[in-house]
């Protein structure tokens, strides 16, 4: 039986894992977002390229992350987001908010949100908008288990 979760210290800085799942080798956007989040006081753990969903979740759990930001440009967004969410549930870590961005067709946005992805940011979204959303939503969504 898993141990009872320890309530998060709400005064501590947000902690976000920024990850590049799958075989996509383009990480400029992920690095730009990681820097933008860091510049607003968020602690960021960047996992680097070619991470499996399991590696991403393991990192988020080990780092006591409040959220996971996935950057997907490979076209495998439906599979990769779903697998990260599935593993989070399997690990009793569904309180970690998942959001992301990249090349995601308009037709796939609503299904991903319905799957449990908290927010999606497409190309051209200002980095400040992403950081503001993270500050305003990640901890409150984590607290409600959404």
N, C-alpha and C positions, 0 to 999 in steps of 0.2 A: 504494500500500500504506500503510495507516494506521501511524502511529508506535506504538511499544511504549508501553503505559500506564505511567505513573510510579506507583510504589507510594504509596498515601495515607499521609500523616503521621498515625499512630494517636494521637499526643498532641494533635493539633489538635481543636478542637470539632467535633462533628457539624455538617454543613451540610445543611439540608433545604429543598427548594422546596415550598411549599404553593400549590396551584393550584386554580382554579375553571374547569374545562373546559366548553366548550359555551355554550349560551344562557341557562343558569340565572343569574338575577340576585340570588340570595340568598347573601350571603357572611358572615353573622354567625358561623356555625359555623366556617368556615375561619379567620376572624380570631381567634376564641376559641382554636382549636387553635394557630395561629401564636404567639399570646401565651403560651400554656401551655408550648409547646416552648421559646420564648425565655427564659421564667422559670426553666427548668432548665438553662440554659447552652448550648442548641443555637443555632447561627446559622441564622436563618430568612430566606428570600427569599420574599416573598409576591408573586405575579404579578398579582393583581387579577382582575377579572371577565372573562368572555368570551374565554378563551384557547383556542386550538386545540391539539390534541395536539402538533403540530409546534412551536408556540411554547413549550410547556411543556418538551419535550425539549431544545430549543435552549437555553433558560434553564438547565436542569439541567446540561447539558454545559458551557456557558460559565461557570457558577458553580462548577464542580467539586463538584457536590452528591453527597452520599452517598445521598440518598433523595428521592423525590417523594411528597408526600401530596396525594391528589386528594380534593376535596370535591364530591360529585355529588348533587344533589337533583332533577334534571330527569327522571329515569327513563331516561336514556341511558347509564347506567353500563356496560352490557355493551359497547357500541360504543366508548365513550371510554376505558375501561381497556385494552381490546384494542388500540386504535390507539396509545396511549402505549407499551405494551409492544412493539408491532411496530416503531415508529420507534426505540425504544431499541436493539432488536436490529439494525436497519438501520444505525444509527450506531455500532455496536460499543460500546454503552454499557449493555449488559444488567447490568453490575455495579451500576447504580444501582437501589436497592431501591424498589419501588412499593408503597405502602399507601394506604388511603383510608377514607372514611366517607361517611355521608349516608343518604339514604332508599334502602336496598338491601333488596329483599325477601329473606326467608330462603331461598327457592328459588334465588336467584341467587348466594348467597355461595359455596357449594362450586364451582360452575363458574368463578367469578372466581379463586378460590384455585388451582384446577387450571390456569387460564390463566397463572398466574405472579404474581398479586397476592399479596404477602407476608402482609398482614393487612387485615381490614376492621373498622371500628368503627361501630356503629349508634347512633342517637339514644339518649341516656341514659348512654353510656359516660363515666365520669369522665375529665376531662382528664388527671389524674395517671396513669391507666392507659395512656393513649395515650403520654404522655411516657416512662413507664417502659418500655413496649414498644420505643419508638424507641431509647432508650439501650441496652437489652439486646440488640437484634436487628439494627439497620440496618447497622452496620459489619461484624458477623460474617456477615450474609447477603451483603453486597456482596463480601466477601473470598472467599466460596465461589462467587460467581456465581449464587446461587439467586435 
